[in-house]
């Protein structure tokens, strides 16, 4: 199974996640919806969730509690950031997520 699974609707961030993982040698799998995210999460070390998706909180709630989760969203959506953090997600504004992504993936080794 993939070490990193992600649920993302944004093509820019999908590409950024995939390319950063490739550069670092991390195995990644994209999920198209919550059921495929949950299915791909088995054996994963990290789930990345685009918190702008309407199903983001359902996705978080459906994942195993022990699985590390990271989310990103526009910086002004503090309500969503807070809700994700309350669910145990390391939630970032998009810019901070983009700058932290290499470190997040490198920490999986």
N, CA and C of each residue as an Amber inpcrd file, in Angstrom:
protein
   327
   0.8330000  -1.1940000   0.0000000   0.0000000   0.0000000   0.0000000
   0.8760000   1.2560000   0.0000000   0.2770000   2.3470000  -0.3550000
   1.0040000   3.6200000  -0.4010000   1.3150000   4.0960000   1.0070000
   2.4470000   4.7370000   1.1490000   2.7830000   5.3170000   2.4450000
   2.0340000   6.6190000   2.6680000   1.6860000   7.3200000   1.5820000
   0.9410000   8.5640000   1.6660000  -0.2580000   8.4620000   0.7460000
  -1.4120000   8.8160000   1.2540000  -2.6160000   8.8610000   0.4440000
  -3.1680000  10.2750000   0.5550000  -3.7040000  10.7830000  -0.5570000
  -4.2300000  12.1420000  -0.4930000  -5.5490000  12.2650000  -1.2290000
  -6.3720000  13.1600000  -0.6950000  -7.6740000  13.4900000  -1.2520000
  -7.6420000  14.9810000  -1.5430000  -7.5590000  15.3130000  -2.8210000
  -7.3460000  16.7100000  -3.2030000  -8.0430000  16.9850000  -4.5260000
  -8.7770000  18.0940000  -4.5760000  -9.4550000  18.4970000  -5.8030000
  -8.6780000  19.5360000  -6.5910000  -7.7010000  20.1530000  -5.9680000
  -6.9320000  21.2360000  -6.5720000  -5.7980000  20.6510000  -7.4150000
  -5.8230000  20.9030000  -8.7180000  -4.8090000  20.3240000  -9.6080000
  -3.4080000  20.8080000  -9.2890000  -3.2670000  22.0510000  -8.8690000
  -1.9530000  22.5810000  -8.5080000  -1.3660000  21.8110000  -7.3240000
  -2.1820000  21.6140000  -6.2850000  -1.6890000  20.9000000  -5.1040000
  -1.5560000  19.4060000  -5.3640000  -2.4130000  18.8460000  -6.2030000
  -2.2560000  17.4410000  -6.5790000  -0.8970000  17.2310000  -7.2280000
  -0.5650000  18.1110000  -8.1400000   0.7270000  18.0310000  -8.8200000
   1.8840000  18.2470000  -7.8450000   1.7410000  19.2150000  -6.9490000
   2.7920000  19.5190000  -5.9750000   3.0310000  18.3170000  -5.0530000
   1.9760000  17.6980000  -4.5770000   2.1190000  16.5310000  -3.7030000
   2.8130000  15.4010000  -4.4570000   2.3290000  15.1190000  -5.6520000
   2.8910000  14.0170000  -6.4490000   4.3640000  14.2590000  -6.7780000
   4.7110000  15.4690000  -7.2160000   6.0960000  15.7670000  -7.5980000
   7.0380000  15.7940000  -6.3950000   6.5760000  16.3490000  -5.2880000
   7.4090000  16.3780000  -4.0830000   7.6590000  14.9590000  -3.5890000
   6.6240000  14.1330000  -3.5940000   6.7750000  12.7350000  -3.1750000
   7.7480000  12.0020000  -4.0930000   7.6320000  12.2500000  -5.3790000
   8.5260000  11.5960000  -6.3390000   9.9790000  11.9850000  -6.0680000
  10.2350000  13.2740000  -5.8380000  11.5880000  13.7470000  -5.5590000
  12.1680000  13.1110000  -4.3010000  11.3000000  12.8450000  -3.3200000
  11.7550000  12.2830000  -2.0520000  11.6790000  10.7600000  -2.0140000
  11.1580000  10.1650000  -3.0730000  11.0440000   8.7120000  -3.1180000
   9.9150000   8.1500000  -2.2850000   8.9370000   8.9670000  -1.9520000
   7.7910000   8.5040000  -1.1640000   6.7420000   7.9020000  -2.0940000
   6.1220000   6.8300000  -1.6490000   5.0250000   6.2160000  -2.3910000
   3.7490000   6.9800000  -2.0740000   3.0150000   7.3830000  -3.1030000
   1.7640000   8.1150000  -2.9040000   0.6480000   7.5090000  -3.7360000
  -0.5640000   7.7010000  -3.2460000  -1.7580000   7.2810000  -3.9790000
  -2.7970000   8.3760000  -3.8580000  -3.4410000   8.6830000  -4.9490000
  -4.5020000   9.6820000  -4.9390000  -5.8340000   8.9700000  -4.7180000
  -6.6940000   9.5980000  -3.9590000  -8.0490000   9.1030000  -3.7440000
  -9.0160000  10.0910000  -4.3930000 -10.0320000   9.5920000  -5.0120000
 -11.0080000  10.4550000  -5.6910000 -12.1940000  10.8250000  -4.8100000
 -12.4270000  10.0150000  -3.7710000 -13.5640000  10.2570000  -2.8850000
 -13.2680000   9.6220000  -1.5330000 -14.1800000   9.7990000  -0.5880000
 -13.9520000   9.2890000   0.7720000 -13.7910000   7.7700000   0.7970000
 -14.6540000   6.9890000   0.1460000 -14.4470000   5.5340000   0.1840000
 -13.0820000   5.0980000  -0.3600000 -12.6250000   5.7210000  -1.4420000
 -11.3150000   5.3220000  -1.9730000 -10.1830000   5.7980000  -1.0750000
 -10.3760000   6.9120000  -0.3730000  -9.3830000   7.3710000   0.6070000
  -9.2560000   6.3540000   1.7370000 -10.3770000   5.9260000   2.2640000
 -10.3750000   4.9570000   3.3600000  -9.7450000   3.6450000   2.8990000
 -10.0720000   3.2020000   1.6950000  -9.5070000   1.9540000   1.1710000
  -7.9990000   2.0630000   0.9940000  -7.5250000   3.1980000   0.5280000
  -6.0880000   3.3870000   0.2910000  -5.3190000   3.6680000   1.5740000
  -6.0180000   4.0040000   2.6400000  -5.3500000   4.3720000   3.8910000
  -4.7410000   3.1810000   4.6090000  -5.1870000   1.9760000   4.3090000
  -4.6090000   0.8000000   4.9380000  -3.1330000   0.6950000   4.5900000
  -2.2870000   0.6790000   5.5800000  -0.8540000   0.6160000   5.3530000
  -0.1940000   1.9550000   5.1160000  -0.9780000   3.0210000   5.0330000
  -0.4050000   4.3500000   4.8270000   0.1230000   4.9180000   6.1440000
   1.1100000   5.7860000   6.0300000   1.6580000   6.4670000   7.2040000
   1.0880000   7.8640000   7.3560000   0.5180000   8.4080000   6.2680000
   0.0280000   9.7840000   6.2800000  -1.1020000   9.9380000   5.2910000
  -2.1290000  10.6890000   5.6930000  -3.2130000  11.0860000   4.7940000
  -3.1860000  12.6040000   4.6800000  -3.2590000  13.0880000   3.4580000
  -3.3130000  14.5250000   3.1920000  -4.6980000  14.8350000   2.6360000
  -5.3540000  15.8360000   3.2280000  -6.7330000  16.1440000   2.8590000
  -6.8650000  17.6200000   2.5100000  -7.4450000  17.8740000   1.3500000
  -7.7820000  19.2250000   0.9130000  -9.0250000  19.6330000   1.7090000
  -8.8480000  20.5080000   2.6760000  -9.9430000  20.8860000   3.5680000
 -10.9830000  21.7740000   2.8970000 -10.7540000  22.1650000   1.6540000
 -11.7500000  22.9400000   0.9090000 -12.8400000  22.0480000   0.3420000
 -12.6040000  20.7590000   0.3170000 -13.6150000  19.8290000  -0.2000000
 -14.8020000  19.7780000   0.7510000 -16.0150000  19.6960000   0.2180000
 -17.1920000  19.6210000   1.0960000 -17.2340000  18.3520000   1.9470000
 -16.5410000  17.3040000   1.5120000 -16.5250000  16.0410000   2.2580000
 -15.2760000  15.8810000   3.1270000 -14.5390000  16.9620000   3.3470000
 -13.2750000  16.8680000   4.0910000 -13.4680000  16.3530000   5.5130000
 -14.4300000  16.8780000   6.2430000 -14.6250000  16.4350000   7.6330000
 -15.1110000  14.9900000   7.6820000 -15.9440000  14.6010000   6.7240000
 -16.3770000  13.1970000   6.6510000 -15.1800000  12.2980000   6.3640000
 -14.2760000  12.7590000   5.5210000 -13.0680000  11.9850000   5.2160000
 -12.2140000  11.8100000   6.4610000 -12.0110000  12.8890000   7.1900000
 -11.2200000  12.8280000   8.4250000 -11.8470000  11.8490000   9.4030000
 -13.1610000  11.9620000   9.5740000 -13.8650000  11.1070000  10.5340000
 -13.8410000   9.6350000  10.1320000 -13.7390000   9.3550000   8.8330000
 -13.7590000   7.9690000   8.3530000 -12.3990000   7.2850000   8.4500000
 -11.3390000   8.0630000   8.5900000  -9.9930000   7.4880000   8.6530000
  -9.6750000   6.9570000  10.0430000  -8.7870000   5.9760000  10.1380000
  -8.3950000   5.4770000  11.4630000  -7.8010000   6.5970000  12.3150000
  -8.1590000   6.6110000  13.5630000  -7.7090000   7.6630000  14.4780000
  -6.1850000   7.7320000  14.5620000  -5.5220000   6.5780000  14.4960000
  -4.0670000   6.5350000  14.6720000  -3.2890000   6.9820000  13.4260000
  -3.9530000   7.0950000  12.2860000  -3.2890000   7.5290000  11.0680000
  -2.9830000   9.0290000  11.1390000  -1.7440000   9.3950000  10.8590000
  -1.3840000  10.8190000  10.8350000  -2.1190000  11.4920000   9.6850000
  -2.6640000  12.6830000   9.9730000  -3.4450000  13.4140000   8.9890000
  -2.9680000  14.8560000   8.9090000  -2.8660000  15.3480000   7.6780000
  -2.4940000  16.7340000   7.4120000  -3.5430000  17.2990000   6.4710000
  -3.9370000  18.5400000   6.7260000  -4.8990000  19.1890000   5.8480000
  -4.4490000  20.5890000   5.5000000  -5.0090000  21.1220000   4.4200000
  -4.6830000  22.4890000   4.0140000  -5.9260000  23.1830000   3.4680000
  -5.9410000  24.5050000   3.6450000  -7.0780000  25.3170000   3.2080000
  -6.6260000  26.7670000   3.1540000  -7.4450000  27.6230000   2.5740000
  -7.1640000  29.0540000   2.5340000  -6.9990000  29.5890000   3.9570000
  -6.0550000  30.4980000   4.1380000  -5.7030000  30.9610000   5.4850000
  -6.8510000  31.6370000   6.2190000  -7.7870000  32.2280000   5.5090000
  -8.8810000  32.9270000   6.1850000  -9.9680000  31.9920000   6.7160000
  -9.9050000  30.7130000   6.3830000 -10.9120000  29.7480000   6.8450000
 -10.5160000  29.1440000   8.1930000 -10.3650000  30.0020000   9.1800000
  -9.9530000  29.5550000  10.5090000 -10.9720000  28.6240000  11.1460000
 -12.2400000  28.7540000  10.7760000 -13.2580000  27.8520000  11.3090000
 -12.9840000  26.4120000  10.8880000 -12.5970000  26.2240000   9.6440000
 -12.3030000  24.8850000   9.1370000 -10.9850000  24.3810000   9.7180000
 -10.0090000  25.2630000   9.7980000  -8.7200000  24.8890000  10.4060000
  -8.9450000  24.4130000  11.8360000  -9.7340000  25.1540000  12.5960000
 -10.0160000  24.7720000  13.9840000 -10.7680000  23.4430000  14.0650000
 -11.7660000  23.2480000  13.1990000 -12.5310000  21.9980000  13.1990000
 -11.6350000  20.8070000  12.8630000 -10.7360000  20.9890000  11.9160000
  -9.8140000  19.9070000  11.5570000  -8.8560000  19.6150000  12.7060000
  -8.3320000  20.6530000  13.3060000  -7.4160000  20.4580000  14.4360000
  -8.1110000  19.7710000  15.5970000  -9.3850000  20.0850000  15.8130000
 -10.1530000  19.4050000  16.8640000 -10.2710000  17.9090000  16.5980000
 -10.1280000  17.5100000  15.3440000 -10.1870000  16.1000000  14.9570000
  -8.7940000  15.4720000  14.8700000  -7.7930000  16.1770000  15.3180000
  -6.4450000  15.6290000  15.3510000  -5.6380000  15.8220000  14.0790000
  -6.0810000  16.7010000  13.1990000  -5.3930000  16.9540000  11.9320000
  -4.4090000  18.1070000  12.1080000  -3.2200000  17.9560000  11.5590000
  -2.2970000  19.0890000  11.4740000  -2.7740000  19.9210000  10.2920000
  -3.4740000  20.9980000  10.5800000  -4.0940000  21.8100000   9.5340000
  -3.2540000  23.0560000   9.2750000  -3.0330000  23.3200000   7.9970000
  -2.1960000  24.4290000   7.5670000  -2.9400000  25.3110000   6.5670000
  -2.5600000  26.5850000   6.5340000  -2.9390000  27.4330000   5.4130000
  -2.1840000  26.9080000   4.1950000  -2.7200000  27.1380000   2.9970000
  -2.1370000  26.5660000   1.7790000  -0.6540000  26.9000000   1.6140000
  -0.2780000  28.1370000   1.8270000   1.1160000  28.5310000   1.6490000
   2.0440000  27.8130000   2.6100000   1.6230000  27.7060000   3.8610000
   2.4260000  27.0170000   4.8690000   2.5230000  25.5220000   4.5450000
   1.4140000  24.9510000   4.0970000   1.4320000  23.5390000   3.7010000
   2.4340000  23.3100000   2.5650000   2.4010000  24.1770000   1.5630000
   3.3080000  24.0350000   0.4240000   4.7610000  24.0910000   0.8670000
   5.0720000  24.9820000   1.8000000   6.4620000  25.0870000   2.2520000
   6.8570000  23.9450000   3.1840000   5.9050000  23.3800000   3.9180000
   6.1890000  22.2910000   4.8540000   6.1340000  20.9070000   4.2160000
   5.5490000  20.7970000   3.0310000   5.3320000  19.4760000   2.4150000
   6.6010000  18.6370000   2.3160000   7.7140000  19.1820000   1.8460000
   8.9180000  18.3320000   1.7900000   9.3260000  17.7890000   3.1650000
   9.2260000  18.6040000   4.1900000   9.5720000  18.1460000   5.5470000
   8.6000000  17.0920000   6.0440000   7.3200000  17.2750000   5.7550000
   6.3050000  16.3040000   6.1800000   6.5690000  14.9380000   5.5460000
   6.8740000  14.9560000   4.2580000   7.1270000  13.6850000   3.5700000
   8.4620000  13.0690000   3.9590000   9.4690000  13.8980000   4.1490000
  10.7880000  13.3920000   4.5370000  10.7440000  12.7640000   5.9220000
   9.8570000  13.2300000   6.7850000   9.7450000  12.7030000   8.1370000
   9.1750000  11.2840000   8.1650000   8.6510000  10.8150000   7.0530000
   8.0950000   9.4680000   7.0050000   9.1510000   8.3900000   6.9890000
  10.3700000   8.7300000   6.6640000  11.4520000   7.7410000   6.6090000
  11.8340000   7.2400000   7.9650000
